[in-house]
Amino acid sequence: MILPKRILFLPKYTRKGASSRLRTYQFLPLWSHKKVQLTISPFFTDTYLEHIYAGKKPPYLHVLSCYWRRLLVLLTAGRYDLVIIEKELFPYLPAFPEWLLCRLKGYWVDYDDAVFHNYDQGKYAVISRLMPRKIDRVMKWADLVTAGNEYLICRARSAGAKNIVPMPTVIDPLRYRKKVHKNKATVTIGWIGSPSTLKYLDAVIPALETLHKKYKIMVLLINGKNHPQFSGNLKTIPWTEAGEVDALLQIDIGIMPLPDNPWERGKCSYKLIQYMACGLPVVASPVGMNREVVQHVVNGFLANTQEEWVEFLGQLISDWKMREDFGTKGYELVMGKYTLAANFERMLHSVKI
């Protein structure tokens, strides 16, 4: 196998965007170590993300400039041995550029969420009418589709993709440390996520209200600028890449509630993988990939109802040895299966020129 000498990466976001940071940017040092020349051209800018995270609408002309910049970069695609696309080339435009690229050069496309539902079940009716199968075409025309979970793999398969490689979202073990559990008066139940996913916490607030009346608990939200209504002890801290692991280590039990909807089934359970990389026990909804990562009553619990959330969290709050045991099992799972090195090996074996 001969590695490509020049790769053009076309992520959706800059490093500030979680999906691009985890699916593209964290692998760049490994590619560089292989003496590959890299060009990285994200579609959206830091300015765009700053507006989104602040709950503001990005300026129209700025968004338009993102489309123009991507077009200019595509004109240089012939200089590269390999083009790697995150999700699609132009959001909410037809897949003609991908069709053209597949005939002139070929490409590898990567998915870590169910972006196809922006088209077949999206909020824009005109988009759903005009191009409901856009992402299916992008998958079908690709030389390689990498996908973060079985839900995405099944969609790529049904789209007729020629070559599909499972590629979970992973952690860099060098950045993580295993928590030392101990008996303590106040147990911290924690959640990490973006402002847009904070809404998922609403589903477990009734359970947390019940628990805080029975136990001494604190709820810690990492990157939760706003927070749900909760009458107990609640703390929010900002997310930073440098401080992420230290923040996670303040948690005793990690949670990941999710509704069982099409978009959520496409999620890659990265919260759970992060919790486990820190040796934390978890409680999660049995949705999508969560059912694969959480081994029920081994490294965590899968909770369907409010009663189950109360019961399972209560068991972990009451028993620090269980927290330690579950945390160790989760840590071993992640370090054996969901690491940067493991994914990079899959990438190297998938690249052929």
MOPERA-V170903 format. One record per residue. RES is the residue in one letter. SS is DSSP state (h for helix, s for strand, l for the rest). PHI is phi in whole degrees, 0 to 359 (999 if undefined). NEAR is the number of other ideal C-beta (glycine too) atoms within 10 Angstrom. Layout:
<<RES/SS/PHI/NEAR> <RES/SS/PHI/NEAR>>
//
This chain:
<<M/l/999/8> <I/l/255/8> <L/l/286/15> <P/l/296/18> <K/l/274/13> <R/s/226/13> <I/s/237/20> <L/s/257/24> <F/s/264/24> <L/s/238/26> <P/l/288/23> <K/l/284/19> <Y/l/233/22> <T/l/286/18> <R/l/298/18> <K/l/292/18> <G/l/275/24> <A/h/303/19> <S/h/298/21> <S/h/290/26> <R/h/301/15> <L/h/275/22> <R/h/267/27> <T/l/237/22> <Y/h/296/18> <Q/h/289/19> <F/h/268/19> <L/h/301/15> <P/h/300/12> <L/h/291/17> <W/h/296/20> <S/h/298/11> <H/h/297/9> <K/l/274/12> <K/l/67/8> <V/l/270/17> <Q/s/279/14> <L/s/245/14> <T/s/235/14> <I/s/242/16> <S/l/227/14> <P/l/290/25> <F/l/286/25> <F/l/268/23> <T/l/258/18> <D/h/301/13> <T/h/300/15> <Y/h/302/21> <L/h/295/19> <E/h/299/12> <H/h/294/17> <I/h/298/18> <Y/h/293/16> <A/l/273/10> <G/l/75/10> <K/l/250/9> <K/l/274/9> <P/l/297/16> <P/l/302/12> <Y/h/302/8> <L/h/294/7> <H/h/293/13> <V/h/297/17> <L/h/300/10> <S/h/295/14> <C/h/295/18> <Y/h/294/14> <W/h/295/9> <R/h/296/15> <R/h/298/18> <L/h/299/12> <L/h/297/9> <V/h/295/17> <L/h/298/19> <L/l/294/8> <T/l/261/11> <A/h/301/18> <G/h/296/10> <R/h/282/11> <Y/l/252/18> <D/l/279/16> <L/s/211/22> <V/s/243/25> <I/s/245/24> <I/s/252/22> <E/s/268/22> <K/l/76/22> <E/l/193/25> <L/l/278/24> <F/l/228/17> <P/l/303/18> <Y/l/65/15> <L/l/242/13> <P/l/302/12> <A/l/273/23> <F/h/302/11> <P/h/300/18> <E/h/293/23> <W/h/300/14> <L/h/294/14> <L/h/296/21> <C/h/294/19> <R/h/273/9> <L/h/267/10> <K/l/222/17> <G/l/92/15> <Y/l/201/21> <W/s/245/20> <V/s/238/26> <D/s/237/26> <Y/s/227/29> <D/l/233/24> <D/l/205/21> <A/l/275/22> <V/l/298/22> <F/l/298/26> <H/h/284/18> <N/h/292/20> <Y/h/253/21> <D/h/271/17> <Q/l/221/13> <G/l/282/17> <K/l/280/7> <Y/l/259/11> <A/h/300/8> <V/h/295/9> <I/h/294/17> <S/h/296/15> <R/h/283/8> <L/h/276/12> <M/l/214/18> <P/l/296/15> <R/l/250/14> <K/h/304/23> <I/h/293/25> <D/h/300/20> <R/h/293/19> <V/h/301/28> <M/h/295/27> <K/h/297/19> <W/h/278/22> <A/l/288/24> <D/l/290/19> <L/s/213/21> <V/s/244/25> <T/s/254/25> <A/s/221/26> <G/l/279/25> <N/l/202/25> <E/h/293/15> <Y/h/299/20> <L/h/289/29> <I/h/298/19> <C/h/298/13> <R/h/293/23> <A/h/297/25> <R/h/296/14> <S/h/292/11> <A/h/283/19> <G/l/90/11> <A/l/300/21> <K/l/284/12> <N/l/216/13> <I/s/239/20> <V/s/236/17> <P/s/296/13> <M/l/215/24> <P/l/296/22> <T/l/282/22> <V/l/232/25> <I/s/247/22> <D/l/267/15> <P/h/302/16> <L/h/292/9> <R/h/270/13> <Y/l/253/21> <R/l/229/14> <K/l/275/16> <K/l/291/20> <V/l/264/9> <H/l/278/19> <K/l/205/10> <N/l/290/9> <K/l/213/11> <A/l/288/5> <T/l/244/11> <V/s/258/20> <T/s/261/18> <I/s/261/26> <G/s/235/24> <W/s/217/24> <I/s/236/23> <G/l/173/19> <S/l/270/14> <P/h/304/15> <S/h/288/10> <T/h/257/18> <L/h/299/18> <K/h/301/13> <Y/h/294/20> <L/h/291/20> <D/h/304/12> <A/h/293/15> <V/h/251/25> <I/h/300/17> <P/h/302/12> <A/h/294/24> <L/h/294/23> <E/h/298/15> <T/h/296/16> <L/h/293/21> <H/h/288/18> <K/h/279/10> <K/h/253/11> <Y/l/234/15> <K/l/272/13> <I/s/231/22> <M/s/234/17> <V/s/257/25> <L/s/245/22> <L/s/249/23> <I/s/261/22> <N/l/77/20> <G/l/267/23> <K/l/295/14> <N/l/257/10> <H/l/210/14> <P/l/290/17> <Q/l/291/8> <F/l/212/15> <S/l/275/10> <G/l/269/16> <N/s/282/13> <L/s/226/18> <K/s/226/14> <T/s/242/15> <I/s/228/16> <P/l/290/10> <W/l/273/18> <T/l/224/11> <E/l/298/11> <A/l/292/7> <G/l/261/12> <E/h/301/17> <V/h/291/15> <D/h/300/12> <A/h/294/19> <L/h/298/23> <L/l/289/17> <Q/l/283/15> <I/l/272/25> <D/l/257/24> <I/s/222/23> <G/s/263/26> <I/s/236/29> <M/s/214/27> <P/l/284/21> <L/l/212/21> <P/l/282/13> <D/l/270/11> <N/l/237/13> <P/h/306/13> <W/h/298/17> <E/h/291/20> <R/h/294/21> <G/l/274/22> <K/l/286/25> <C/l/256/27> <S/l/57/26> <Y/h/295/23> <K/h/305/25> <L/h/297/28> <I/h/296/23> <Q/h/295/24> <Y/h/304/32> <M/h/293/31> <A/h/296/25> <C/l/263/25> <G/l/74/24> <L/l/262/29> <P/s/287/30> <V/s/226/28> <V/s/229/27> <A/s/216/25> <S/l/285/23> <P/l/280/15> <V/l/237/20> <G/l/55/24> <M/l/292/25> <N/h/307/24> <R/h/290/15> <E/h/274/13> <V/h/284/27> <V/l/272/27> <Q/l/265/15> <H/s/303/13> <V/l/63/12> <V/l/238/12> <N/l/242/24> <G/s/172/29> <F/s/231/24> <L/s/253/18> <A/l/245/23> <N/l/266/11> <T/l/245/9> <Q/h/302/16> <E/h/298/11> <E/h/290/16> <W/h/300/23> <V/h/295/19> <E/h/296/14> <F/h/288/23> <L/h/296/25> <G/h/300/16> <Q/h/298/16> <L/h/288/22> <I/h/297/21> <S/h/282/12> <D/l/230/14> <W/h/291/15> <K/h/293/10> <M/h/295/15> <R/h/301/24> <E/h/295/16> <D/h/294/15> <F/h/299/28> <G/h/299/27> <T/h/295/16> <K/h/297/16> <G/h/295/28> <Y/h/301/21> <E/h/296/13> <L/h/299/19> <V/h/295/23> <M/h/292/16> <G/h/267/9> <K/h/227/13> <Y/l/240/23> <T/s/242/20> <L/h/304/18> <A/h/297/11> <A/h/297/15> <N/h/293/23> <F/h/295/18> <E/h/298/12> <R/h/298/15> <M/h/298/18> <L/h/299/13> <H/h/288/10> <S/h/269/16> <V/l/273/20> <K/l/222/12> <I/l/230/11>>
//
